Amino acid sequence: MVYIVVVYDMQADRTRLMLNFLRKYLTHVQNSVFEGEVTEGDLETIQNKTRETLKSDESAIIYRMSSEKYVDRMVVGEDPTDDARFL
């Protein structure tokens, strides 16, 4: 398993494409930001589908960590992932 954070920048009318896709694999934590633990196979799927979805003036960044324990995550305000952990 690998822990990733995906950040994307797309035209406003197209963001729903990425939102709906990434929700299958990750937790939506902010506008255009997802995070979570995935398999290597899922990561490859996410990379490929992201490449296919983006237009030339759009971009995505995937931050990869070997484990969530190496992420020092600090939230100021309400943590949007709190609800997701109790599903």
C-alpha positions in Angstrom: 0.0 0.0 0.0 1.0 3.6 -0.7 -0.3 6.8 0.8 -1.0 9.5 -1.8 -2.3 13.1 -2.0 -3.8 14.2 -5.3 -4.2 17.9 -6.1 -5.6 19.0 -9.4 -6.4 22.2 -11.3 -9.0 21.9 -14.0 -11.5 24.2 -15.8 -14.4 24.8 -13.4 -17.0 23.1 -15.6 -14.8 19.9 -15.8 -13.8 19.4 -12.1 -16.7 17.0 -11.5 -15.0 14.5 -13.9 -12.0 14.2 -11.6 -14.1 14.5 -8.4 -16.3 11.5 -9.3 -13.3 9.4 -10.4 -11.1 10.1 -7.4 -13.9 9.5 -4.9 -13.7 5.8 -5.9 -10.2 5.5 -4.4 -9.6 8.4 -2.0 -11.1 10.7 0.6 -12.1 14.2 -0.6 -10.5 16.6 1.9 -10.6 20.0 0.1 -11.7 21.5 -3.2 -9.6 19.6 -5.8 -7.6 17.7 -3.0 -7.9 14.0 -2.2 -5.8 11.7 0.0 -5.7 8.1 1.1 -4.0 4.8 1.0 -4.2 2.8 -2.3 -2.6 -0.3 -3.8 0.2 0.1 -6.4 -2.4 -1.1 -9.0 -4.9 1.6 -8.0 -2.1 4.2 -8.1 -1.3 3.2 -11.7 -5.0 3.4 -12.5 -5.3 6.9 -11.0 -2.2 8.0 -12.9 -3.5 6.7 -16.2 -7.0 8.0 -15.9 -5.8 11.4 -14.7 -3.6 11.6 -17.8 -6.6 10.7 -20.0 -8.9 13.2 -18.3 -6.7 16.3 -18.3 -6.7 18.8 -21.1 -3.5 20.6 -22.2 -4.1 23.6 -19.9 -4.9 21.5 -16.8 -2.7 19.7 -14.3 -2.5 17.3 -11.4 0.1 16.6 -8.8 0.3 13.2 -7.0 2.4 13.2 -3.8 3.4 9.7 -2.9 4.5 8.6 0.6 5.6 5.1 1.5 3.1 5.2 4.5 0.6 7.5 6.1 2.8 7.4 9.3 5.4 9.5 7.4 2.8 12.3 6.9 2.7 15.0 9.5 -0.8 16.2 8.8 -2.0 19.3 10.6 -5.6 20.6 10.2 -6.6 24.1 11.2 -10.4 24.2 11.6 -12.8 21.3 11.0 -11.1 18.1 9.6 -13.1 17.0 6.6 -11.8 13.4 6.9 -13.4 12.9 10.4 -16.7 11.7 8.9 -15.0 9.4 6.4 -13.2 7.5 9.2 -16.4 6.3 10.8 -18.3 5.0 7.8 
